[in-house]
Structures are given as C-alpha cells and as structure tokens.
Amino acid sequence: MTAFTRDQVRKFAPTARADLIEVLVNGVDLLEEAGINTPLRLQHFLAQVATETGGLRQIEENLNYSAERLRAVWPSRFPNITSAKLYAHNPKKLAAKVYGGRMGNKTPEDAWNYRGSGMLQTTGRENFTRAGYAEIYETLRTPDGSLHAALKFWTDNKCNTFADRDDVVGLRRRINGGTNGLNEARTWLAKAKKIFVTFESVPEIGATRLPKARVMELQNQLLRLGYIELGRADGDVGTKTVGAISMFQAENGLTVSGMFDEDTAQALYTAEPREINRTGDEPTDPTVKRAASTLKNGALGLASVAGFTGLDPLSVAETAKGYVDRVKAFGLPLDSVLHYAGQHWLILVAVAAGGVYYYGRRIEKVTMEQFRTGRTA
C-alpha cells in the first residue's frame, strides 16, 4: 500500500506549505486509486508536482512578473523590454495576453479564471472542464481540489506508464507540452529517489511478495551499481538475485539477509558503484572476503540457536531457506541434499548451516572471482 510520512515530505520539500503536506499524506488512498502504488511512481509524481508548485508552495500560478522576468519566460511574446513593461505587475492583463483565445478560453475573464492552478497547474477552460472544475474553478486552487485534479490528469494521461519506464522527459512533455522545467524535474526526481525509497511497512522478500515492478526497479539499481552477476532485471527473485543482494549487503556493511529490506533499499540509492578489479591481481578490499565469512557465520549461528524454545519455526525455516538460496546462488549443488530435508524446519536449518559450512572455501573462492572479473564465475 502507498504510504509515506510528513517528515519525508518535509525533507523532500523543506519550504512546502503545511496544508499541502497534509493533503498528500492523508490522500494515500487517492494515490492508490490512481495507481501510484510503487516507489518509482510516487517519486515521479512528487517530482512533477514539486516542479509545478515550486516545491509544494504554490498551487496558483503567479502572474505578477517584472518586465525582465516576462522577457525570460515568454521571449517570443515580449521581444523587447518596452513591450514587457506594458504587462509587468498586472496579473489579469498578463493572463489575457498569454492565455486569451487559447485552450478553450473565450473571454479575458476566462484567461484569468482558468490560469494555472492545482498541483500539476491545470490551465485553460478546456483543461478545467476535463478535470471537472469548469464551474467551480476556485476549488482547484484549494489543497484538496489541487490533488484531485492532479490525480485525474495523471490517470487520464497514463502517466504511470512513463514513471514505470523512469522516463522523466516523456512525463515532462505529457504534463507541460514540452520540456520546460525539465532540469528542475530531474533535480526533484533525484531527491525523491533518495527519500521515498520504500513505503511504510513494505514487505520483505521471503515474507510477502513485492510487486514485480518494484523488484525490477531494485534489480536495475543493483545492476547500475555493478552487481552484474544478477544477470538481468526480470522482476523475479531467484537465486541470482538473492546472491546479488547478499553480496551488496556484505560489501556495504549491512546485515546479510538476502532480502530487499528497508535498509537495503535505502542503501541501493546512496551506495557508490562497485569497483571491479579486472586485472589478474586479487582484490584488496577486505569486504569481499567478509561477504563469504558473514554468510557462513550467519548460517552456523542460526543452527546454534535453532533448538531454543520460543522461536517461531516458520520464521527460522524461512531464514534457513534464505541461506540455502544464497549458497545455490554461487552455483553449488544443494538440491540433492534438500530432497532429504522435506518440510521439517530443523532439518532445513541443518541443511542450511551444513551446506554453507561444507562449501565455505568454495564460496570464498567464487566470491573473489566474481569481484575480480565482474562476472558470475
């Protein structure tokens, strides 16, 4: 489910209006209905909203421009400073000049009444009509109305399709009609990707299945960071993905779980790209060997506590299965052993610990080879 916090929005847009923060945080059900149900879609939506509202500060177009600013914004309409001075600091007159007779506007009053409004700056009588606000245009300049209109535009124009492709240029063209504001949108998007990395209570792999689009997003980020042993981003969490996650976690000082937990997802967007040593030398970074050691020690530690009372068998079994999957990710043959484990969780734990221990030296060797070559050994 889509969910984010006030603190996240404040961090994203420090000068945002409090009422706009509230309508966003309280409007998660509306975002969900609009299909904004993955972090990538939310990141793109908020980036475009921030671009159009100056960081969630204005939901009503400010047409009170100086002559110099008019020349910068509409150079073709105001070819010299003299022509611009006639409209400087006169919002209604300017609206009639730039919006009159366009976008369904029929009168000078239309140009003013249907000026850019809402979180995505709906402009013109025609677009207000599509949004359902032709007769109640002032409502679009309220926090609630601004969000409703933005979400209707987002769904009507299939903006999620662009977001899923991480296509900020396509989104900008769809929303603005061109690429005006593209640099700002890119800046906001980069910031959103660092803050809105996961939703609250996003389930981990191994517990509840993540949406395919979200898995692909995280897989692509692993590939961008140099974890090419993953192969390709396919939206499925197989042994190669589990292995790549484990390697990333170990190399970045995270708990090795083989899951896309919240800490891992956050780190994927702040970590430096992996350095690949393509010479014949052994890598000097000690975290490489620690990746294998952590895997071995974790599985053995799991086995040592498996007999304690009070443990949840299903939880321990799921963890054990994660270790087994990570061993298999190195191309090691555990399938025949697993055949004898059946469904008994204690046996599964033993297989996990025993398999990791038995193949320990080979895991270290494969780990080193993967680091040195940047390929699956």
N, C-alpha and C positions, 0 to 999 in steps of 0.2 A: 504494500500500500504506500502511496505517496505520503511522505511526512518529513517535515524539516522544522527547525526551531527559529524563534525570534532572534536568538543570538547569532545563528548562522546568517540570517538576512542582514542583521546589523553589521556583521563582519564583512559581508559581501558589499553592502552599500552603507557606509558609516553615516552619511548625511540623509538617509532615507526618512521620509515622513512616517511618524508612528502609526497613523491611521492606515497607510498603505502596507506597512509591515503586518498589521493586524489582519487586514482583509486577505492577504496572501496566506498567512499561517492558518487562519480559520477557514480558508477556502480550499483545503486539500481535497475534499470530496468533489468539488467542481473541477479541479485539475485532473482528478482521477477519471471523471466522466469525459473529459476532453482527451483522454488517452495519454496524458502526461504522467506516466507511471513507471518511468525508468530514470535514473540519474541523468543520463545523457539528454533526454528530452527536457527534463527540468532545467538543466544547465543552459540549454539553448533558449528555452522560453524566457528565463530570467535575464539572460544576456540581451535578448532583443528588447525586453521590457525596460531594462536599465538604460539601453541606448536611446529609446524613445522618450524616456521620462527624466533623463539627466540623473540617473542613479536613484530612481524612485522618489523624486522630489516634485515633479510637475506632471499632472495629468490633463493640463490645459495648455494649449500652445501659447507661448509668449510672443506676441507680435509687436511688442514695444521695443523696436530696434533703433539704434543710431544709424545715421546715414552711412557710416563706414561699414557697419555690420550688414546693412542691406546690400551694399555692393558685394560683400563677400558671399552672402547666402544666395542672392539672385543676380549674378553679374549680367545675365542677358536681359533682365527686366530693368536693371538700373545701370546703364552703360557708363554713367559719369556721376560724380558726386552731386551735381546740381539736381539731376532727376531724383536722386535718392533723398535729398533734403525735403522734397515735397511730401514725403510719406514718413519721415523719421518721427518716432514717438507719437504716431497716430494709428493705433491698432486697427480700428474699424475701417479707416480709409485704406490701410495696407491690405486688409483682408479682401476688400472689394477689388483691389488691384491684382493680387496674386491668385485669388480663388474665384473671382467673379466669372460667371458664364462657363464654369468648368465643373466636372464631377457632379453634375446634376443640379448645381446651384443656378437659380433663376433670377434672383434679385440680389442687390447689395447686402440686404439683411441675411439672406441665406449664406453668403460668404462668411459673415461674422458668426452666425448661429452655429454653422456646421464647420467651424475651424477645427484644427487638430485637437482631438480630445481622447481621453482614455489611456490605458496602459500601452496600447500599440498605436496611439494617435490616429484614430479613425477621422477621416477628413472628407468633407463634401456631403451634400444631401443624399446622394446616391448611396454612399457607403453607410451613412447613418441609417438609411432605410433598410439596407441589408442586415444591419445589426439589430434592427427593431427599435431604434431610438429616434426616428424622424420627428415624431410628435412630442417626444419627451427628451429633447436634446440636452437639456441641463443635467439630466440624470446620468448621462455618460461621463459627466465631469465630477461624479461622486466616486469614492473608493469602490463601493460595490458595483456600480454600473461600469466603471472602468475595467474591472476584472471580467465581468460577464461579457462585455463587448470584445475584449481581447481574446477570450477563450472561444467565442463564436467564430471570430476571424481565423483563429488558429486551426480549428477543426474544419471549417468550410474550405480552407485553402490547403488542407492536408500538410500542414507544417511539420507534423511528426515524421513524415517521410524524409524531409530534409534533415531533421535532427538525427534520425537513425543513421544517416549517412555522414553525420558530422559535417554537414555542408553549410557553413555559415554564410558563404557567398550566395547560394541559392535561397536561403532564408531571407537574406537582406533584400534580394531582388523581389521576392514574393511580398514582403511587407512594405517596402519603400518604393518599389517600382524601378529601382536602380541600385547602385552601390553606395549611395550617400550614407555616411555613418558606418561604413564597413570597418574602418580601423578601430572605432570605438567598440563596435560589436565584438571584434576579435579580442580586444583588451578585457571586456567584461566576461567573455566566454572563458578565457584563460583563468580568470579569477574564480568564476563559478566552478570550474573543474577542480579547483583546489579545495573548495569549501563544501560543495554539495556532492560529495563523492559517493556516499551511500545514504539511504533513507534510514530513519529510525527503525530499529527492530528488523533490519534486513536479515533474512535467514541465511545461515551459513550452508555451504555445500556439505552434504553429509547429514543434514537435518531436514530442511525443507528446500526444495529445488528452486534455484534462482531463475528468473526469466531468461530465455535464450538470448535476447538482445543484450541483457546485462552481462551475461557470461562472455559473449563475443566482444563486448566493449573492454572487459578486463583482460581477455586473452590478447586482444590487439595491443593493449598497453604493455603487457609482458613482452610481446614481440618487438615493440618500439624500443624497449629498454635492453634488447639484445638476448632475450631468452628464446633463441630460435630453435632450441630442442623441442619446444612446444609443437612445432610443425606448422599448423595453420589455425586460425580462429574459426571454429565451426559451431560454437555455441554449446558444445557437449563437454562434459567434464570427464575425460578419460584418464588413463594412466599418465599420458604425456603431460596433460595439464596439471595433474596432481604433482608430478615430479617438478615441473617448472615453477609452480607455486612454492613448493618446498625449498627449491634452490634459491628463489628470490628472498624468501623469509630468512633463511640462514645467512645469506650474504648481506642482508640489511639489518641484522640484529633483532629480528622478530621471532616470536615463538613459532617453531616449525610445526604447523598443523596440517599443511596441505590443503587448506580451505581458504576461500575468499572471505575471511572475516573482516570486520570493520577496520582494524588497524592495518591489515594488509592492503585493503582497497585504498585507504588514505595514502599509504606509503608508495603505492604504484604511481601516484601522480606527483610525488615530490622527490622520488629517488633519481639519482644520476644514472645515465645509461651505463650498462655493464661494459667494462673494459675487457676486450678479448685479446689474449696474447696468441698471435698466430705464428710465433717463432717456434723453434724446437725446444726452447727453454721451459722449464717448469714454472708455473705461476708462483709469484712470491707472496701474493695476498693470503694471509692465514685463514681468512673466512672461507676459502674454498674447502680446505680440509675440515674445517669446523662444520660445514654443511653435512658432510657424511657422518662425522662424530656425533652431531646433535641427533641425527636420525637414529643412529644405533642406540645411543644412551636413552633417548626417549622411549623407544620400544622396550628396552630392558627394564626401564623404570616402571613402565606400565605393567609389565609382568610381575614385578616385585610387589605391587600393591593389589593385584587382581583378586587375591584371596581375602582381602579385608572385608569385614561386614559393613553394610551401609552403602556400598557402592551400587549404582544403577547398572545392572548387567547390560542393558541396551546401549547406554552411553559408552561403557567400556568397550563393548563389542564394536561399536561404530568407530571408536578411536583406533582400535586394533586393525580394523579393516583399512583405515587410512594409512597406517604404516605398511600394511601388505601392499596396497596400491602403489605406494611410493617405491617399494622395493621392485615391484614389477615394472615401474616406470624406467628403471635402469636396464630393462631387458633381461631380468633374471627370472628363472623358471620356478615359480611358486604354485602354479596351477595344480600340479600333481599332488603337492602337499595339502593344498586347500581342500582337495577332494575328500580327504580323511577328516577334515575339521568339522564338516557338517554344519549344523546350526548352533552347536554348543559354544557359548561365548567364551568360556575358559580355555577351550581348545583353540579357538580363534586367536585369543590373546597369546597363547603359547606359540602358535604358528607365526604370529607377527614378530614376537621377540626372537624366537629361534631362527626364523628366516633372515631377519636383519643381522643378527649376530653371525650366522653361518656365512652370509655373503658380505660381511663387513669390509674385508680387504678389497674385494672386487668393487664394492660401492665406491670406496675411496678412489680406486684407480679410474673408474668410469667418470666420477666427478671431476677429477683432474683433467681427463681427456676432453670432457665437454667444455671445461673452462678454456683449455689451451686452443682448441680448434673452433669453438663456437658452433659445433655440430653435435648431433647425437652420435655417441661412439658406436 
